[in-house]
Amino acid sequence: MSYVDPKLADKFESLPIELKNTILEKNVKLYTMQDLIHCLEEIAEDE
């Protein structure tokens, strides 16, 4: 189950819905902005 720290909620919610869904499907834990950036980089590499 994915987790997004409340401190990142505004940044996370500003992403397009498709991207948010992709992140949530990866079952990641996002505690910091670095975690979010790393996850986005992984998604970009997969594309």
C-alpha positions in Angstrom: 0.0 0.0 0.0 1.4 3.4 -0.9 1.9 6.2 1.5 2.2 9.9 0.9 3.4 12.0 3.8 1.0 14.9 4.6 3.8 17.3 4.0 3.9 16.2 0.4 0.2 16.2 -0.1 0.0 19.5 -1.9 2.8 18.6 -4.4 1.3 15.1 -4.9 -2.2 16.4 -5.5 -0.9 18.9 -8.1 0.2 16.0 -10.3 -2.0 14.8 -13.2 -4.4 12.0 -12.1 -2.8 9.4 -14.4 0.6 10.1 -12.8 -0.9 9.9 -9.3 -2.5 6.6 -10.1 0.8 5.2 -11.5 2.6 6.3 -8.3 0.0 4.7 -6.1 0.1 1.5 -8.1 3.8 1.2 -7.4 3.2 0.7 -3.7 5.8 3.3 -2.7 6.2 5.2 0.5 6.8 8.9 -0.1 8.2 10.7 3.0 10.3 13.4 1.4 10.5 15.4 -1.8 13.5 13.2 -2.8 11.3 10.1 -2.5 8.8 11.7 -4.9 11.5 12.8 -7.3 13.1 9.3 -7.3 9.7 7.7 -8.0 9.0 10.1 -10.9 12.5 9.3 -12.3 11.7 5.6 -12.2 8.4 6.1 -14.0 10.1 8.2 -16.6 12.7 5.4 -17.2 9.9 2.9 -17.6 8.2 4.9 -20.3 
